[in-house]
Amino acid sequence: MKTDAVYVLVAFVAVGMEMACVRGEERPGMCPKVPQGVFGSCVEMCSGDESCPQRMKCCSNGCGHISGTPIYPTCVRQALCWS
């Protein structure tokens, strides 16, 4: 029983380390907000911005992730902008 728990724990650590290595540099822009109650397909079509075509970002669709066109918020005053 304890051996099974150790194997499961090792599997989670291995997957977490793999996902940490996959994360690359984030591209500029923001992903569009997913409207509340909207769920896309639960498929992981990307694993980070670098896995998407040029100028696209890896964005949540409410369940999975897809490559999408980023949005660039406009600011009236720089003090009100966020990065």
JOQUIJO-V393059 format. One record per residue. N is the residue number from 1. RES is the residue in one small letter. D_FIRST is the distance of its C-alpha to the first C-alpha in Angstrom with 1 decimal. Layout:
<<N	RES	D_FIRST> <N	RES	D_FIRST>>
//
This chain:
<<1	m	0.0> <2	k	3.8> <3	t	5.4> <4	d	5.3> <5	a	6.6> <6	v	8.9> <7	y	10.1> <8	v	11.0> <9	l	12.7> <10	v	14.5> <11	a	15.7> <12	f	17.1> <13	v	18.8> <14	a	20.3> <15	v	21.6> <16	g	23.0> <17	m	24.8> <18	e	26.2> <19	m	27.6> <20	a	29.1> <21	c	30.9> <22	v	32.2> <23	r	34.0> <24	g	37.6> <25	e	40.8> <26	e	41.4> <27	r	44.6> <28	p	47.3> <29	g	47.6> <30	m	45.3> <31	c	43.5> <32	p	45.1> <33	k	43.5> <34	v	41.7> <35	p	43.5> <36	q	41.4> <37	g	40.1> <38	v	40.5> <39	f	37.5> <40	g	37.9> <41	s	35.9> <42	c	32.2> <43	v	32.6> <44	e	32.3> <45	m	35.7> <46	c	35.8> <47	s	33.5> <48	g	36.2> <49	d	40.0> <50	e	40.4> <51	s	38.9> <52	c	41.7> <53	p	45.3> <54	q	47.9> <55	r	48.5> <56	m	45.7> <57	k	42.6> <58	c	39.0> <59	c	39.1> <60	s	36.9> <61	n	38.2> <62	g	36.3> <63	c	33.1> <64	g	33.1> <65	h	35.3> <66	i	38.6> <67	s	41.4> <68	g	44.2> <69	t	47.5> <70	p	47.3> <71	i	49.6> <72	y	51.7> <73	p	52.5> <74	t	56.1> <75	c	57.1> <76	v	60.3> <77	r	60.0> <78	q	57.8> <79	a	56.7> <80	l	55.0> <81	c	53.1> <82	w	49.5> <83	s	48.0>>
//
